[in-house]
Amino acid sequence: MTGVLCLYASPLNFFCGKEISLLEDLAEDLSWGLQHLEQEARQKADLSNERSLLHALMDSSWNSIYFKDLKSRFIRCSRGLCERFGVSHDEVLGKSDFDFFRDEHAQEAFADEQNIILTGKPVVGKIEKETWKKGHDSWCITAKMPLRNDAGEIIGTVGISKDFTAVKEAEIKLAEMHGQLVEAS
């Protein structure tokens, strides 16, 4: 320790003014670089955390959550959608509603999405009758909105649909029973 104290205690005449200025500039550049690296590391950690949250949502939600490109093709979807469609995630990617639903439903969904892309206006709380290519029908309530990039440009759509077929079927059955009661009275 004494040697260190002696070094600092004696006058420093190792560098001239120009060299000291260069060393100060270098120290400032290093400080800026370290701050930039720290900021970049925080941003990467934040991005990783957000990605983990998105994966948790997409993997655990029983709702159909989906992202589509400008041509209404699936680019990402939830496990709930895959289970509802009866296919794997990879089997959904690049496909559209026309691959899973009959034209009557697929065309209406496509028109809604293309209108969202054109106008930027979301569709919220829409009740849809889904007519499947496999021959059955189901009901869902849907919200779809524009998917935007960092520049704010619309690059597709994002949506979430909740199956409420059981509720709709009970409603239909109740209406039929009401009709029968009215006829009988």
N, CA and C atoms as an extended XYZ file, in Angstrom:
555
Properties=species:S:1:pos:R:3:atomname:S:1:resname:S:1:resid:I:1 pbc="F F F"
N         0.808       -1.192        0.000 N   MET     1
C         0.000        0.000        0.000 CA  MET     1
C         0.850        1.255        0.000 C   MET     1
N         1.998        1.191        0.625 N   THR     2
C         2.835        2.372        0.704 CA  THR     2
C         3.285        2.803       -0.678 C   THR     2
N         3.591        1.852       -1.539 N   GLY     3
C         4.009        2.163       -2.899 CA  GLY     3
C         2.922        2.889       -3.670 C   GLY     3
N         1.703        2.478       -3.486 N   VAL     4
C         0.586        3.121       -4.174 CA  VAL     4
C         0.429        4.536       -3.670 C   VAL     4
N         0.537        4.697       -2.372 N   LEU     5
C         0.413        6.038       -1.801 CA  LEU     5
C         1.533        6.933       -2.282 C   LEU     5
N         2.716        6.392       -2.376 N   CYS     6
C         3.842        7.183       -2.851 CA  CYS     6
C         3.628        7.602       -4.299 C   CYS     6
N         3.102        6.725       -5.123 N   LEU     7
C         2.882        7.034       -6.524 CA  LEU     7
C         1.914        8.198       -6.651 C   LEU     7
N         0.822        8.145       -5.905 N   TYR     8
C        -0.167        9.215       -5.987 CA  TYR     8
C         0.309       10.474       -5.271 C   TYR     8
N         1.190       10.297       -4.339 N   ALA     9
C         1.691       11.456       -3.599 CA  ALA     9
C         2.707       12.236       -4.421 C   ALA     9
N         3.358       11.602       -5.356 N   SER    10
C         4.351       12.324       -6.151 CA  SER    10
C         3.677       12.942       -7.373 C   SER    10
N         4.163       14.060       -7.864 N   PRO    11
C         3.556       14.726       -9.018 CA  PRO    11
C         3.610       13.831      -10.258 C   PRO    11
N         2.522       13.874      -11.067 N   LEU    12
C         2.444       13.083      -12.285 CA  LEU    12
C         2.894       13.938      -13.461 C   LEU    12
N         4.011       13.594      -14.002 N   ASN    13
C         4.520       14.309      -15.162 CA  ASN    13
C         4.727       13.350      -16.335 C   ASN    13
N         3.917       12.262      -16.321 N   PHE    14
C         4.091       11.254      -17.360 CA  PHE    14
C         3.504       11.682      -18.696 C   PHE    14
N         2.438       12.484      -18.679 N   PHE    15
C         1.731       12.831      -19.900 CA  PHE    15
C         1.688       14.332      -20.092 C   PHE    15
N         1.716       14.734      -21.353 N   CYS    16
C         1.598       16.163      -21.660 CA  CYS    16
C         0.115       16.514      -21.793 C   CYS    16
N        -0.247       17.740      -22.004 N   GLY    17
C        -1.627       18.215      -22.079 CA  GLY    17
C        -2.441       17.522      -23.146 C   GLY    17
N        -1.860       17.320      -24.343 N   LYS    18
C        -2.575       16.676      -25.435 CA  LYS    18
C        -2.888       15.217      -25.096 C   LYS    18
N        -1.940       14.519      -24.484 N   GLU    19
C        -2.147       13.134      -24.105 CA  GLU    19
C        -3.201       13.009      -23.013 C   GLU    19
N        -3.190       13.941      -22.074 N   ILE    20
C        -4.197       13.940      -21.003 CA  ILE    20
C        -5.579       14.157      -21.601 C   ILE    20
N        -5.688       15.060      -22.557 N   SER    21
C        -6.959       15.323      -23.226 CA  SER    21
C        -7.453       14.078      -23.955 C   SER    21
N        -6.531       13.379      -24.628 N   LEU    22
C        -6.908       12.143      -25.316 CA  LEU    22
C        -7.373       11.075      -24.329 C   LEU    22
N        -6.680       10.956      -23.176 N   LEU    23
C        -7.072       10.001      -22.149 CA  LEU    23
C        -8.442       10.355      -21.568 C   LEU    23
N        -8.708       11.646      -21.373 N   GLU    24
C       -10.019       12.066      -20.870 CA  GLU    24
C       -11.117       11.725      -21.879 C   GLU    24
N       -10.845       11.966      -23.175 N   ASP    25
C       -11.808       11.617      -24.229 CA  ASP    25
C       -12.054       10.110      -24.250 C   ASP    25
N       -10.971        9.335      -24.100 N   LEU    26
C       -11.094        7.886      -24.079 CA  LEU    26
C       -11.925        7.432      -22.879 C   LEU    26
N       -11.683        8.028      -21.729 N   ALA    27
C       -12.446        7.679      -20.523 CA  ALA    27
C       -13.927        8.020      -20.710 C   ALA    27
N       -14.209        9.165      -21.348 N   GLU    28
C       -15.589        9.563      -21.601 CA  GLU    28
C       -16.257        8.589      -22.575 C   GLU    28
N       -15.536        8.208      -23.631 N   ASP    29
C       -16.073        7.236      -24.585 CA  ASP    29
C       -16.338        5.889      -23.927 C   ASP    29
N       -15.425        5.437      -23.072 N   LEU    30
C       -15.609        4.178      -22.358 CA  LEU    30
C       -16.819        4.253      -21.437 C   LEU    30
N       -16.973        5.377      -20.749 N   SER    31
C       -18.111        5.559      -19.860 CA  SER    31
C       -19.414        5.511      -20.653 C   SER    31
N       -19.464        6.199      -21.803 N   TRP    32
C       -20.657        6.182      -22.649 CA  TRP    32
C       -20.933        4.759      -23.139 C   TRP    32
N       -19.879        4.064      -23.553 N   GLY    33
C       -20.033        2.695      -24.045 CA  GLY    33
C       -20.575        1.770      -22.974 C   GLY    33
N       -20.080        1.898      -21.746 N   LEU    34
C       -20.569        1.070      -20.649 CA  LEU    34
C       -22.038        1.369      -20.335 C   LEU    34
N       -22.394        2.661      -20.359 N   GLN    35
C       -23.794        3.029      -20.125 CA  GLN    35
C       -24.688        2.452      -21.223 C   GLN    35
N       -24.220        2.529      -22.452 N   HIS    36
C       -24.975        1.985      -23.583 CA  HIS    36
C       -25.141        0.469      -23.442 C   HIS    36
N       -24.074       -0.225      -23.054 N   LEU    37
C       -24.149       -1.672      -22.859 CA  LEU    37
C       -25.107       -2.034      -21.727 C   LEU    37
N       -25.088       -1.253      -20.642 N   GLU    38
C       -26.008       -1.500      -19.533 CA  GLU    38
C       -27.457       -1.306      -19.983 C   GLU    38
N       -27.699       -0.237      -20.749 N   GLN    39
C       -29.044        0.032      -21.252 CA  GLN    39
C       -29.493       -1.092      -22.188 C   GLN    39
N       -28.603       -1.533      -23.056 N   GLU    40
C       -28.924       -2.623      -23.986 CA  GLU    40
C       -29.221       -3.912      -23.220 C   GLU    40
N       -28.466       -4.176      -22.164 N   ALA    41
C       -28.695       -5.376      -21.356 CA  ALA    41
C       -30.058       -5.300      -20.671 C   ALA    41
N       -30.441       -4.103      -20.158 N   ARG    42
C       -31.756       -3.938      -19.539 CA  ARG    42
C       -32.868       -4.148      -20.572 C   ARG    42
N       -32.679       -3.608      -21.775 N   GLN    43
C       -33.677       -3.766      -22.832 CA  GLN    43
C       -33.830       -5.235      -23.225 C   GLN    43
N       -32.707       -5.950      -23.325 N   LYS    44
C       -32.769       -7.378      -23.650 CA  LYS    44
C       -33.489       -8.147      -22.551 C   LYS    44
N       -33.228       -7.801      -21.302 N   ALA    45
C       -33.898       -8.468      -20.188 CA  ALA    45
C       -35.397       -8.165      -20.216 C   ALA    45
N       -35.759       -6.909      -20.498 N   ASP    46
C       -37.177       -6.541      -20.596 CA  ASP    46
C       -37.852       -7.297      -21.736 C   ASP    46
N       -37.190       -7.366      -22.880 N   LEU    47
C       -37.730       -8.075      -24.034 CA  LEU    47
C       -37.890       -9.563      -23.726 C   LEU    47
N       -36.927      -10.144      -23.064 N   SER    48
C       -36.994      -11.553      -22.683 CA  SER    48
C       -38.159      -11.791      -21.728 C   SER    48
N       -38.361      -10.877      -20.793 N   ASN    49
C       -39.465      -10.995      -19.848 CA  ASN    49
C       -40.805      -10.901      -20.577 C   ASN    49
N       -40.935       -9.934      -21.490 N   GLU    50
C       -42.178       -9.800      -22.254 CA  GLU    50
C       -42.428      -11.035      -23.111 C   GLU    50
N       -41.384      -11.577      -23.707 N   ARG    51
C       -41.519      -12.794      -24.509 CA  ARG    51
C       -41.998      -13.957      -23.631 C   ARG    51
N       -41.459      -14.054      -22.430 N   SER    52
C       -41.882      -15.112      -21.505 CA  SER    52
C       -43.344      -14.956      -21.123 C   SER    52
N       -43.777      -13.718      -20.889 N   LEU    53
C       -45.179      -13.466      -20.557 CA  LEU    53
C       -46.093      -13.848      -21.726 C   LEU    53
N       -45.695      -13.478      -22.950 N   LEU    54
C       -46.492      -13.822      -24.128 CA  LEU    54
C       -46.584      -15.336      -24.289 C   LEU    54
N       -45.472      -16.030      -24.118 N   HIS    55
C       -45.475      -17.497      -24.225 CA  HIS    55
C       -46.384      -18.112      -23.154 C   HIS    55
N       -46.331      -17.570      -21.943 N   ALA    56
C       -47.187      -18.093      -20.874 CA  ALA    56
C       -48.658      -17.910      -21.240 C   ALA    56
N       -49.005      -16.749      -21.772 N   LEU    57
C       -50.387      -16.508      -22.183 CA  LEU    57
C       -50.793      -17.432      -23.318 C   LEU    57
N       -49.961      -17.529      -24.339 N   MET    58
C       -50.289      -18.330      -25.514 CA  MET    58
C       -50.337      -19.821      -25.191 C   MET    58
N       -49.549      -20.266      -24.224 N   ASP    59
C       -49.506      -21.684      -23.874 CA  ASP    59
C       -50.586      -22.089      -22.865 C   ASP    59
N       -51.125      -21.132      -22.097 N   SER    60
C       -52.049      -21.523      -21.038 CA  SER    60
C       -53.493      -21.090      -21.274 C   SER    60
N       -53.742      -20.196      -22.205 N   SER    61
C       -55.110      -19.743      -22.438 CA  SER    61
C       -55.902      -20.781      -23.220 C   SER    61
N       -57.118      -21.047      -22.797 N   TRP    62
C       -57.980      -21.960      -23.544 CA  TRP    62
C       -58.747      -21.205      -24.624 C   TRP    62
N       -58.610      -19.876      -24.655 N   ASN    63
C       -59.209      -19.087      -25.727 CA  ASN    63
C       -58.355      -19.196      -26.987 C   ASN    63
N       -58.966      -18.875      -28.110 N   SER    64
C       -58.235      -18.859      -29.378 CA  SER    64
C       -57.631      -17.472      -29.554 C   SER    64
N       -56.319      -17.380      -29.423 N   ILE    65
C       -55.603      -16.121      -29.609 CA  ILE    65
C       -54.759      -16.295      -30.861 C   ILE    65
N       -54.797      -15.293      -31.745 N   TYR    66
C       -54.101      -15.463      -33.015 CA  TYR    66
C       -53.609      -14.138      -33.572 C   TYR    66
N       -52.542      -14.245      -34.329 N   PHE    67
C       -51.964      -13.131      -35.070 CA  PHE    67
C       -51.969      -13.532      -36.539 C   PHE    67
N       -52.393      -12.606      -37.404 N   LYS    68
C       -52.452      -12.901      -38.830 CA  LYS    68
C       -51.737      -11.812      -39.621 C   LYS    68
N       -51.221      -12.191      -40.791 N   ASP    69
C       -50.540      -11.235      -41.658 CA  ASP    69
C       -51.562      -10.464      -42.500 C   ASP    69
N       -51.077       -9.663      -43.434 N   LEU    70
C       -51.947       -8.830      -44.268 CA  LEU    70
C       -52.877       -9.641      -45.167 C   LEU    70
N       -52.539      -10.904      -45.401 N   LYS    71
C       -53.387      -11.770      -46.231 CA  LYS    71
C       -54.256      -12.695      -45.365 C   LYS    71
N       -54.352      -12.367      -44.077 N   SER    72
C       -55.170      -13.118      -43.116 CA  SER    72
C       -54.698      -14.556      -42.921 C   SER    72
N       -53.387      -14.758      -43.028 N   ARG    73
C       -52.801      -16.079      -42.749 CA  ARG    73
C       -52.245      -16.064      -41.327 C   ARG    73
N       -52.409      -17.173      -40.628 N   PHE    74
C       -51.931      -17.277      -39.253 CA  PHE    74
C       -50.398      -17.195      -39.217 C   PHE    74
N       -49.895      -16.320      -38.324 N   ILE    75
C       -48.443      -16.235      -38.121 CA  ILE    75
C       -48.055      -16.627      -36.691 C   ILE    75
N       -49.027      -16.675      -35.787 N   ARG    76
C       -48.805      -17.126      -34.400 CA  ARG    76
C       -50.169      -17.417      -33.814 C   ARG    76
N       -50.252      -18.444      -32.984 N   CYS    77
C       -51.543      -18.758      -32.368 CA  CYS    77
C       -51.329      -19.449      -31.025 C   CYS    77
N       -52.379      -19.425      -30.238 N   SER    78
C       -52.328      -20.031      -28.907 CA  SER    78
C       -52.549      -21.537      -28.965 C   SER    78
N       -52.164      -22.169      -27.883 N   ARG    79
C       -52.402      -23.603      -27.750 CA  ARG    79
C       -53.905      -23.886      -27.786 C   ARG    79
N       -54.693      -22.978      -27.198 N   GLY    80
C       -56.145      -23.140      -27.204 CA  GLY    80
C       -56.713      -23.195      -28.612 C   GLY    80
N       -56.200      -22.367      -29.512 N   LEU    81
C       -56.651      -22.399      -30.905 CA  LEU    81
C       -56.264      -23.726      -31.548 C   LEU    81
N       -55.041      -24.168      -31.324 N   CYS    82
C       -54.583      -25.445      -31.904 CA  CYS    82
C       -55.466      -26.597      -31.439 C   CYS    82
N       -55.782      -26.617      -30.147 N   GLU    83
C       -56.635      -27.681      -29.621 CA  GLU    83
C       -58.029      -27.601      -30.228 C   GLU    83
N       -58.542      -26.396      -30.372 N   ARG    84
C       -59.881      -26.221      -30.954 CA  ARG    84
C       -59.897      -26.664      -32.414 C   ARG    84
N       -58.816      -26.363      -33.140 N   PHE    85
C       -58.726      -26.743      -34.548 CA  PHE    85
C       -58.312      -28.203      -34.726 C   PHE    85
N       -57.784      -28.818      -33.667 N   GLY    86
C       -57.355      -30.205      -33.740 CA  GLY    86
C       -56.080      -30.410      -34.539 C   GLY    86
N       -55.184      -29.418      -34.498 N   VAL    87
C       -53.924      -29.487      -35.238 CA  VAL    87
C       -52.788      -28.934      -34.384 C   VAL    87
N       -51.554      -29.145      -34.840 N   SER    88
C       -50.396      -28.592      -34.140 CA  SER    88
C       -50.176      -27.136      -34.559 C   SER    88
N       -49.350      -26.449      -33.812 N   HIS    89
C       -49.024      -25.053      -34.118 CA  HIS    89
C       -48.459      -24.920      -35.529 C   HIS    89
N       -47.552      -25.807      -35.884 N   ASP    90
C       -46.930      -25.744      -37.213 CA  ASP    90
C       -47.938      -25.989      -38.334 C   ASP    90
N       -48.980      -26.758      -38.045 N   GLU    91
C       -49.998      -27.031      -39.061 CA  GLU    91
C       -50.932      -25.843      -39.286 C   GLU    91
N       -50.934      -24.879      -38.368 N   VAL    92
C       -51.769      -23.688      -38.497 CA  VAL    92
C       -51.022      -22.587      -39.264 C   VAL    92
N       -49.725      -22.467      -39.020 N   LEU    93
C       -48.936      -21.366      -39.591 CA  LEU    93
C       -49.029      -21.328      -41.109 C   LEU    93
N       -49.274      -20.124      -41.635 N   GLY    94
C       -49.352      -19.923      -43.074 CA  GLY    94
C       -50.711      -20.245      -43.669 C   GLY    94
N       -51.608      -20.781      -42.860 N   LYS    95
C       -52.943      -21.114      -43.348 CA  LYS    95
C       -53.915      -20.008      -42.958 C   LYS    95
N       -55.104      -20.068      -43.541 N   SER    96
C       -56.135      -19.071      -43.242 CA  SER    96
C       -57.396      -19.786      -42.769 C   SER    96
N       -58.410      -19.013      -42.453 N   ASP    97
C       -59.686      -19.603      -42.038 CA  ASP    97
C       -60.283      -20.487      -43.130 C   ASP    97
N       -59.969      -20.210      -44.384 N   PHE    98
C       -60.491      -21.011      -45.490 CA  PHE    98
C       -60.002      -22.463      -45.424 C   PHE    98
N       -58.904      -22.698      -44.719 N   ASP    99
C       -58.378      -24.054      -44.573 CA  ASP    99
C       -59.107      -24.858      -43.503 C   ASP    99
N       -59.860      -24.190      -42.628 N   PHE   100
C       -60.509      -24.873      -41.508 CA  PHE   100
C       -62.027      -24.746      -41.513 C   PHE   100
N       -62.534      -23.658      -42.075 N   PHE   101
C       -63.967      -23.388      -42.053 CA  PHE   101
C       -64.546      -23.417      -43.461 C   PHE   101
N       -65.860      -23.652      -43.526 N   ARG   102
C       -66.541      -23.565      -44.812 CA  ARG   102
C       -66.570      -22.100      -45.238 C   ARG   102
N       -66.780      -21.887      -46.521 N   ASP   103
C       -66.686      -20.539      -47.098 CA  ASP   103
C       -67.590      -19.525      -46.425 C   ASP   103
N       -68.785      -19.913      -45.999 N   GLU   104
C       -69.711      -18.944      -45.426 CA  GLU   104
C       -69.111      -18.238      -44.209 C   GLU   104
N       -68.404      -18.963      -43.359 N   HIS   105
C       -67.768      -18.323      -42.196 CA  HIS   105
C       -66.405      -17.731      -42.574 C   HIS   105
N       -65.621      -18.461      -43.329 N   ALA   106
C       -64.271      -17.998      -43.679 CA  ALA   106
C       -64.319      -16.673      -44.436 C   ALA   106
N       -65.266      -16.521      -45.354 N   GLN   107
C       -65.366      -15.290      -46.141 CA  GLN   107
C       -65.729      -14.103      -45.256 C   GLN   107
N       -66.642      -14.306      -44.316 N   GLU   108
C       -67.031      -13.213      -43.413 CA  GLU   108
C       -65.861      -12.802      -42.508 C   GLU   108
N       -65.134      -13.782      -41.972 N   ALA   109
C       -63.976      -13.489      -41.121 CA  ALA   109
C       -62.896      -12.771      -41.922 C   ALA   109
N       -62.669      -13.215      -43.154 N   PHE   110
C       -61.676      -12.588      -44.020 CA  PHE   110
C       -62.069      -11.133      -44.303 C   PHE   110
N       -63.339      -10.903      -44.613 N   ALA   111
C       -63.807       -9.539      -44.899 CA  ALA   111
C       -63.624       -8.638      -43.671 C   ALA   111
N       -63.934       -9.150      -42.490 N   ASP   112
C       -63.729       -8.375      -41.257 CA  ASP   112
C       -62.257       -7.990      -41.097 C   ASP   112
N       -61.369       -8.954      -41.299 N   GLU   113
C       -59.935       -8.703      -41.117 CA  GLU   113
C       -59.401       -7.726      -42.161 C   GLU   113
N       -59.841       -7.869      -43.382 N   GLN   114
C       -59.371       -6.951      -44.421 CA  GLN   114
C       -59.887       -5.533      -44.167 C   GLN   114
N       -61.081       -5.407      -43.610 N   ASN   115
C       -61.601       -4.088      -43.258 CA  ASN   115
C       -60.800       -3.473      -42.111 C   ASN   115
N       -60.422       -4.284      -41.149 N   ILE   116
C       -59.582       -3.812      -40.043 CA  ILE   116
C       -58.244       -3.319      -40.588 C   ILE   116
N       -57.655       -4.067      -41.499 N   ILE   117
C       -56.372       -3.689      -42.103 CA  ILE   117
C       -56.511       -2.388      -42.881 C   ILE   117
N       -57.619       -2.217      -43.573 N   LEU   118
C       -57.857       -1.020      -44.385 CA  LEU   118
C       -58.156        0.208      -43.536 C   LEU   118
N       -58.982        0.043      -42.501 N   THR   119
C       -59.461        1.203      -41.727 CA  THR   119
C       -58.754        1.397      -40.388 C   THR   119
N       -58.176        0.336      -39.852 N   GLY   120
C       -57.577        0.408      -38.520 CA  GLY   120
C       -58.601        0.315      -37.400 C   GLY   120
N       -59.877        0.102      -37.739 N   LYS   121
C       -60.934        0.027      -36.730 CA  LYS   121
C       -61.134       -1.418      -36.284 C   LYS   121
N       -61.115       -1.659      -34.977 N   PRO   122
C       -61.280       -3.019      -34.464 CA  PRO   122
C       -62.725       -3.498      -34.555 C   PRO   122
N       -62.889       -4.794      -34.429 N   VAL   123
C       -64.199       -5.432      -34.291 CA  VAL   123
C       -64.191       -6.039      -32.891 C   VAL   123
N       -65.151       -5.630      -32.056 N   VAL   124
C       -65.155       -6.083      -30.663 CA  VAL   124
C       -66.523       -6.646      -30.305 C   VAL   124
N       -66.521       -7.812      -29.701 N   GLY   125
C       -67.751       -8.414      -29.215 CA  GLY   125
C       -68.653       -8.976      -30.300 C   GLY   125
N       -68.083       -9.370      -31.414 N   LYS   126
C       -68.879       -9.920      -32.513 CA  LYS   126
C       -69.181      -11.395      -32.243 C   LYS   126
N       -70.453      -11.742      -32.335 N   ILE   127
C       -70.867      -13.139      -32.183 CA  ILE   127
C       -70.821      -13.777      -33.562 C   ILE   127
N       -70.079      -14.887      -33.651 N   GLU   128
C       -69.889      -15.553      -34.936 CA  GLU   128
C       -70.341      -17.006      -34.866 C   GLU   128
N       -71.071      -17.410      -35.900 N   LYS   129
C       -71.375      -18.824      -36.072 CA  LYS   129
C       -70.279      -19.387      -36.959 C   LYS   129
N       -69.541      -20.339      -36.425 N   GLU   130
C       -68.442      -20.959      -37.161 CA  GLU   130
C       -68.942      -22.240      -37.813 C   GLU   130
N       -68.800      -22.321      -39.115 N   THR   131
C       -69.188      -23.522      -39.853 CA  THR   131
C       -67.905      -24.219      -40.298 C   THR   131
N       -67.635      -25.347      -39.683 N   TRP   132
C       -66.382      -26.061      -39.874 CA  TRP   132
C       -66.433      -26.963      -41.104 C   TRP   132
N       -65.282      -27.136      -41.734 N   LYS   133
C       -65.186      -28.070      -42.865 CA  LYS   133
C       -65.467      -29.504      -42.421 C   LYS   133
N       -65.212      -29.788      -41.143 N   LYS   134
C       -65.440      -31.136      -40.614 CA  LYS   134
C       -66.929      -31.437      -40.439 C   LYS   134
N       -67.798      -30.425      -40.691 N   GLY   135
C       -69.231      -30.684      -40.700 CA  GLY   135
C       -70.011      -30.190      -39.494 C   GLY   135
N       -69.365      -29.728      -38.457 N   HIS   136
C       -70.113      -29.249      -37.293 CA  HIS   136
C       -70.089      -27.717      -37.242 C   HIS   136
N       -70.961      -27.166      -36.427 N   ASP   137
C       -71.009      -25.722      -36.228 CA  ASP   137
C       -70.679      -25.410      -34.775 C   ASP   137
N       -70.152      -24.209      -34.551 N   SER   138
C       -69.890      -23.740      -33.194 CA  SER   138
C       -70.133      -22.232      -33.172 C   SER   138
N       -70.114      -21.682      -31.972 N   TRP   139
C       -70.345      -20.253      -31.789 CA  TRP   139
C       -69.199      -19.679      -30.964 C   TRP   139
N       -68.816      -18.447      -31.287 N   CYS   140
C       -67.789      -17.782      -30.491 CA  CYS   140
C       -68.080      -16.285      -30.449 C   CYS   140
N       -67.472      -15.635      -29.486 N   ILE   141
C       -67.490      -14.182      -29.428 CA  ILE   141
C       -66.063      -13.736      -29.680 C   ILE   141
N       -65.915      -12.757      -30.574 N   THR   142
C       -64.598      -12.419      -31.101 CA  THR   142
C       -64.280      -10.935      -30.953 C   THR   142
N       -63.011      -10.660      -30.704 N   ALA   143
C       -62.467       -9.301      -30.774 CA  ALA   143
C       -61.245       -9.366      -31.680 C   ALA   143
N       -61.206       -8.486      -32.665 N   LYS   144
C       -60.066       -8.419      -33.592 CA  LYS   144
C       -59.642       -6.961      -33.707 C   LYS   144
N       -58.340       -6.744      -33.768 N   MET   145
C       -57.819       -5.393      -33.918 CA  MET   145
C       -56.601       -5.397      -34.820 C   MET   145
N       -56.192       -4.194      -35.255 N   PRO   146
C       -55.018       -4.140      -36.124 CA  PRO   146
C       -53.748       -4.525      -35.374 C   PRO   146
N       -52.861       -5.207      -36.066 N   LEU   147
C       -51.527       -5.526      -35.566 CA  LEU   147
C       -50.587       -4.520      -36.213 C   LEU   147
N       -49.855       -3.786      -35.397 N   ARG   148
C       -48.983       -2.717      -35.914 CA  ARG   148
C       -47.518       -3.001      -35.600 C   ARG   148
N       -46.640       -2.501      -36.464 N   ASN   149
C       -45.213       -2.599      -36.203 CA  ASN   149
C       -44.762       -1.400      -35.367 C   ASN   149
N       -43.462       -1.301      -35.096 N   ASP   150
C       -42.936       -0.209      -34.266 CA  ASP   150
C       -43.177        1.169      -34.875 C   ASP   150
N       -43.323        1.238      -36.192 N   ALA   151
C       -43.562        2.513      -36.867 CA  ALA   151
C       -45.051        2.868      -36.899 C   ALA   151
N       -45.902        1.989      -36.341 N   GLY   152
C       -47.334        2.242      -36.307 CA  GLY   152
C       -48.082        1.798      -37.547 C   GLY   152
N       -47.381        1.147      -38.465 N   GLU   153
C       -48.011        0.672      -39.693 CA  GLU   153
C       -48.742       -0.638      -39.413 C   GLU   153
N       -49.906       -0.805      -40.026 N   ILE   154
C       -50.668       -2.039      -39.861 CA  ILE   154
C       -50.000       -3.136      -40.677 C   ILE   154
N       -49.687       -4.232      -39.988 N   ILE   155
C       -49.007       -5.360      -40.645 CA  ILE   155
C       -49.837       -6.640      -40.571 C   ILE   155
N       -51.060       -6.523      -40.072 N   GLY   156
C       -51.925       -7.685      -39.958 CA  GLY   156
C       -52.996       -7.434      -38.917 C   GLY   156
N       -53.484       -8.527      -38.323 N   THR   157
C       -54.506       -8.433      -37.279 CA  THR   157
C       -54.132       -9.329      -36.108 C   THR   157
N       -54.695       -9.012      -34.969 N   VAL   158
C       -54.582       -9.852      -33.783 CA  VAL   158
C       -55.997      -10.032      -33.254 C   VAL   158
N       -56.303      -11.251      -32.829 N   GLY   159
C       -57.648      -11.502      -32.353 CA  GLY   159
C       -57.698      -12.510      -31.232 C   GLY   159
N       -58.836      -12.492      -30.563 N   ILE   160
C       -59.100      -13.484      -29.524 CA  ILE   160
C       -60.569      -13.867      -29.636 C   ILE   160
N       -60.811      -15.164      -29.629 N   SER   161
C       -62.170      -15.687      -29.739 CA  SER   161
C       -62.428      -16.629      -28.574 C   SER   161
N       -63.614      -16.489      -28.007 N   LYS   162
C       -64.014      -17.359      -26.895 CA  LYS   162
C       -65.194      -18.206      -27.343 C   LYS   162
N       -65.030      -19.503      -27.228 N   ASP   163
C       -66.093      -20.442      -27.594 CA  ASP   163
C       -67.220      -20.345      -26.567 C   ASP   163
N       -68.433      -20.122      -27.045 N   PHE   164
C       -69.583      -20.186      -26.152 CA  PHE   164
C       -70.723      -20.969      -26.803 C   PHE   164
N       -70.315      -22.045      -27.471 N   THR   165
C       -71.275      -22.918      -28.150 CA  THR   165
C       -72.311      -23.465      -27.167 C   THR   165
N       -71.890      -23.905      -25.994 N   ALA   166
C       -72.823      -24.487      -25.025 CA  ALA   166
C       -73.879      -23.469      -24.611 C   ALA   166
N       -73.476      -22.249      -24.413 N   VAL   167
C       -74.419      -21.192      -24.029 CA  VAL   167
C       -75.394      -20.925      -25.167 C   VAL   167
N       -74.884      -20.826      -26.383 N   LYS   168
C       -75.734      -20.556      -27.544 CA  LYS   168
C       -76.708      -21.697      -27.784 C   LYS   168
N       -76.247      -22.938      -27.655 N   GLU   169
C       -77.128      -24.088      -27.834 CA  GLU   169
C       -78.226      -24.105      -26.781 C   GLU   169
N       -77.898      -23.751      -25.536 N   ALA   170
C       -78.907      -23.677      -24.472 CA  ALA   170
C       -79.912      -22.574      -24.783 C   ALA   170
N       -79.438      -21.460      -25.299 N   GLU   171
C       -80.316      -20.349      -25.678 CA  GLU   171
C       -81.287      -20.778      -26.782 C   GLU   171
N       -80.780      -21.489      -27.778 N   ILE   172
C       -81.615      -21.964      -28.879 CA  ILE   172
C       -82.665      -22.952      -28.357 C   ILE   172
N       -82.225      -23.870      -27.499 N   LYS   173
C       -83.139      -24.861      -26.937 CA  LYS   173
C       -84.211      -24.177      -26.087 C   LYS   173
N       -83.829      -23.187      -25.317 N   LEU   174
C       -84.775      -22.439      -24.497 CA  LEU   174
C       -85.803      -21.724      -25.375 C   LEU   174
N       -85.344      -21.133      -26.470 N   ALA   175
C       -86.262      -20.458      -27.401 CA  ALA   175
C       -87.235      -21.463      -28.013 C   ALA   175
N       -86.748      -22.649      -28.359 N   GLU   176
C       -87.628      -23.691      -28.905 CA  GLU   176
C       -88.665      -24.116      -27.879 C   GLU   176
N       -88.232      -24.318      -26.639 N   MET   177
C       -89.156      -24.713      -25.577 CA  MET   177
C       -90.186      -23.615      -25.334 C   MET   177
N       -89.768      -22.378      -25.369 N   HIS   178
C       -90.688      -21.257      -25.193 CA  HIS   178
C       -91.718      -21.267      -26.308 C   HIS   178
N       -91.286      -21.497      -27.532 N   GLY   179
C       -92.202      -21.579      -28.662 CA  GLY   179
C       -93.208      -22.703      -28.496 C   GLY   179
N       -92.754      -23.852      -28.007 N   GLN   180
C       -93.647      -24.988      -27.789 CA  GLN   180
C       -94.666      -24.671      -26.683 C   GLN   180
N       -94.221      -24.003      -25.648 N   LEU   181
C       -95.126      -23.627      -24.559 CA  LEU   181
C       -96.187      -22.626      -25.040 C   LEU   181
N       -95.770      -21.680      -25.861 N   VAL   182
C       -96.705      -20.698      -26.393 CA  VAL   182
C       -97.723      -21.395      -27.285 C   VAL   182
N       -97.288      -22.338      -28.110 N   GLU   183
C       -98.188      -23.097      -28.984 CA  GLU   183
C       -99.178      -23.933      -28.174 C   GLU   183
N       -98.668      -24.536      -27.103 N   ALA   184
C       -99.515      -25.412      -26.296 CA  ALA   184
C      -100.550      -24.640      -25.484 C   ALA   184
N      -100.302      -23.384      -25.231 N   SER   185
C      -101.243      -22.641      -24.384 CA  SER   185
C      -102.359      -21.987      -25.137 C   SER   185
